[in-house]
């Protein structure tokens, strides 16, 4: 299994694979560099999708912050601008008390020609001496959701957790674990998590993740203005929030009013993400609005989610969602650069559908059915961000992913869990579809809406 501590990570926008992952890689490279006294200069090369969307996805900024010792979970988004400006002005970074030359305009290389051998999101770090001779060269792959691995390592090494009571690598095995133990899917995941750390630590982390998600919604509801980047997209969540509140005061509810609120919650999170705010990978930044929106729907609109039971239900939701997200990570991908947006919005919708079905009292078989339904209707979704920005169509896609998740959970709960297409089969189909997808539709901004929508 993949731990929920790895799957749900606090970071900053706009992208988990292009911002969070590269920042973690840069920070790890600088922190572990031997013979630092001999290092005079850094050179960083971005390949593939990272190179094509470096500015739009803030990969250049992430590398600067990481080399400066910042990490995604603790960096202050408001102070990050100053750190980056100082590095650009001084053309150097401070590493463990030593000044190292790093001029982003010359030492951050965007290689759009070389095809990386292992993963499309590959970045190379070099430490050079005064003569320009490489002393160290390390290559990382940013494989989605903020996960990073050395290029020569097995992708999931470091994330497989040994010696847990209910190990599983497929949905079929997960359902078998629930049958054997009598536990829910969330119960199985909690038993595994508490074999690795204390129950209190696990519960505290769940509460922390919930707090960050809900705080992100609230920030998104209160901020207007224009999103960063040359598209000049206006933020909509604050104005939409005001309109929905005004509609409530005059008791002018529409038949689809709840859908408007769900869309609002998702849009609020992804506008925060697009502006570089603090979000939770769920499982990625580009799809970060779906799970918070569905959680908020559960908390605010499901009648039995009372104050006393809402926290338990939300924990059930997140633990179940983590199980499903881990299955996609292990057996397919959560990287838009690897399998398209089906691996981001599709996986997030599947996780949210499973979580909601569980929180609403669904059986493990109904939960598995909900997850399958949601992904089945995201198969083939491309990743084609306009201008390399995580804005169009990404923000609205989160709203639709949240609505689909709720619909999938509802359909599953109206059945008994029996269905023709299994979650394992749809995960395998998603992986095969991603492999067959043309590279232009995998987060390169070389196809789809990215080339057919004129930039105004």
ZIQUIVEN-V867580 format. One record per residue. SS is DSSP state (H for helix, E for strand, - for the rest). PSI is psi in whole degrees, 0 to 359 (NA if undefined). D_CENTER is the distance of its C-alpha to the mean C-alpha in whole Angstrom. Layout:
BEGIN
[[SS;PSI;D_CENTER] [SS;PSI;D_CENTER]]
END
This chain:
BEGIN
[[-;160;18] [-;129;15] [-;147;15] [H;337;13] [H;331;13] [H;324;11] [H;317;8] [-;103;8] [-;139;8] [E;132;9] [E;196;9] [E;159;10] [-;173;9] [-;356;10] [-;137;7] [H;319;5] [H;334;8] [H;346;10] [H;301;10] [H;309;9] [H;308;10] [H;324;13] [H;317;14] [H;319;14] [H;315;16] [H;319;19] [H;319;19] [H;318;20] [H;310;22] [H;322;24] [H;331;24] [H;7;26] [-;123;28] [-;164;32] [-;47;35] [H;331;33] [H;341;37] [H;350;37] [-;128;34] [-;330;35] [E;151;32] [E;146;28] [E;133;27] [E;131;24] [E;128;23] [E;135;20] [E;163;20] [H;226;19] [H;326;16] [H;321;16] [H;320;19] [H;328;19] [-;31;17] [-;312;17] [-;316;18] [-;326;16] [-;7;13] [-;31;15] [H;323;15] [H;315;19] [H;318;18] [H;317;15] [H;316;18] [H;314;21] [H;318;19] [H;315;18] [H;333;22] [-;2;23] [-;3;22] [-;149;19] [-;152;16] [-;324;12] [-;342;13] [-;346;17] [-;140;17] [-;113;19] [H;327;17] [H;326;21] [H;343;22] [H;324;20] [H;320;22] [H;318;25] [H;313;24] [H;318;23] [H;320;26] [H;318;29] [H;317;27] [H;322;28] [H;318;31] [H;345;32] [-;40;31] [E;161;30] [E;154;28] [E;122;29] [E;115;28] [-;44;30] [-;358;33] [E;141;33] [E;124;33] [E;132;32] [E;129;32] [-;103;29] [-;103;29] [H;328;26] [H;336;28] [H;328;30] [H;357;28] [E;102;25] [E;130;25] [E;101;23] [E;101;25] [-;1;24] [-;317;27] [-;131;26] [-;116;24] [-;141;22] [-;337;24] [-;311;21] [-;144;17] [-;339;17] [-;83;15] [E;139;17] [E;143;19] [E;133;22] [E;130;24] [E;137;27] [E;123;30] [E;150;33] [-;187;37] [-;334;39] [-;359;40] [-;11;37] [-;129;37] [E;128;34] [E;323;34] [E;143;30] [E;119;28] [E;135;24] [E;131;22] [E;152;18] [E;131;16] [E;102;12] [E;16;11] [E;144;7] [-;17;4] [-;359;7] [E;137;10] [E;146;13] [E;152;16] [E;145;20] [-;328;21] [-;12;24] [-;155;22] [-;137;21] [-;315;17] [-;6;17] [-;139;19] [-;346;19] [-;345;16] [-;126;19] [-;114;21] [-;164;24] [-;49;27] [-;153;25] [-;333;27] [-;68;26] [-;143;24] [-;145;22] [-;8;21] [-;161;21] [H;324;21] [H;315;25] [H;322;25] [H;315;23] [H;323;26] [H;322;28] [H;323;27] [H;323;27] [H;316;31] [H;320;32] [H;339;31] [-;7;31] [-;159;28] [-;172;25] [H;317;22] [H;322;21] [H;321;24] [H;314;23] [H;317;20] [H;321;22] [H;320;25] [H;317;22] [H;319;21] [-;355;24] [-;344;25] [-;337;23] [-;175;24] [-;158;26] [H;317;25] [H;321;25] [H;320;22] [H;314;20] [H;321;21] [H;323;21] [H;319;17] [H;315;16] [H;322;18] [H;315;16] [H;316;13] [H;315;15] [H;317;17] [H;318;14] [H;312;12] [H;323;16] [H;325;17] [H;318;14] [H;313;16] [H;319;19] [H;317;18] [H;327;17] [H;342;20] [H;351;23] [-;129;22] [-;204;23] [-;202;24] [E;139;23] [-;153;19] [-;154;19] [-;165;20] [-;351;23] [-;337;23] [-;46;24] [-;128;22] [E;138;23] [-;135;21] [-;340;22] [H;316;20] [H;315;23] [H;320;26] [H;322;25] [H;315;25] [H;319;28] [H;318;29] [H;321;28] [H;320;30] [H;323;33] [H;324;33] [H;322;33] [H;333;36] [-;12;38] [-;42;37] [-;60;36] [-;140;33] [-;164;32] [-;338;32] [-;25;28] [H;321;28] [H;324;25] [H;323;23] [H;318;23] [H;318;22] [H;314;19] [H;318;18] [H;313;19] [H;316;16] [H;317;14] [H;320;15] [H;315;16] [H;315;12] [H;340;11] [H;323;14] [H;316;13] [H;314;10] [H;335;13] [-;6;15] [-;18;13] [-;179;13] [E;125;12] [E;175;9] [E;131;7] [-;122;3] [-;64;5] [-;355;4] [-;171;1] [-;320;3] [-;337;6] [-;24;6] [H;345;6] [H;345;9] [H;307;10] [H;315;11] [H;321;12] [H;318;14] [H;324;16] [H;316;16] [H;322;18] [H;314;20] [H;314;21] [H;319;22] [H;337;24] [H;349;25] [-;116;26] [-;324;29] [-;357;29] [-;68;26] [-;171;29] [H;321;28] [H;329;30] [H;347;28] [H;319;24] [H;316;23] [H;318;24] [H;321;22] [H;321;19] [H;315;19] [H;317;20] [H;305;17] [H;321;14] [H;318;16] [H;316;17] [H;323;13] [H;321;12] [H;315;15] [H;316;14] [H;321;11] [H;323;13] [H;318;15] [H;320;13] [H;318;12] [H;322;15] [H;352;17] [-;253;15] [-;154;12] [-;23;8] [-;121;9] [H;330;10] [H;346;13] [H;320;14] [H;8;14] [-;184;13] [H;345;11] [H;332;13] [H;349;10] [-;286;7] [H;319;9] [H;314;12] [H;318;10] [H;319;8] [H;320;12] [H;316;14] [H;316;12] [H;320;13] [H;315;16] [H;315;17] [H;317;17] [H;317;19] [H;320;21] [H;315;22] [H;332;22] [-;9;25] [-;14;27] [-;152;26] [-;164;27] [H;325;25] [H;323;26] [H;323;25] [H;313;22] [H;321;21] [H;318;23] [H;316;21] [H;319;17] [H;316;20] [H;314;21] [H;315;17] [H;323;16] [H;328;20] [-;20;20] [-;359;17] [-;134;18] [-;0;19] [-;126;16] [-;163;16] [E;104;14] [-;62;16] [-;127;15] [H;131;19] [H;19;20] [H;16;17] [-;144;15] [-;64;12] [-;298;15] [-;120;17] [-;13;16] [H;318;12] [H;310;13] [H;330;16] [H;327;14] [H;322;12] [H;316;15] [H;324;16] [H;323;14] [H;316;15] [H;316;18] [H;322;18] [H;315;17] [H;319;19] [H;319;22] [H;317;21] [H;318;21] [H;314;25] [H;317;26] [H;321;25] [H;341;27] [-;351;30] [-;187;30] [-;12;31] [-;351;28] [-;130;30] [-;167;29] [-;317;30] [-;124;26] [-;162;24] [H;320;21] [H;320;21] [H;321;23] [H;328;20] [H;315;18] [H;320;20] [H;318;21] [H;317;17] [H;317;18] [H;319;21] [H;318;20] [H;320;18] [H;325;20] [H;343;23] [-;136;21] [-;141;22] [H;337;20] [H;338;21] [H;21;18] [E;67;15] [-;34;14] [-;347;17] [-;28;19] [-;359;22] [-;175;22] [-;217;22] [H;332;21] [H;333;21] [H;345;24] [H;351;26] [-;113;25] [-;139;28] [-;118;26] [-;NA;28]]
END
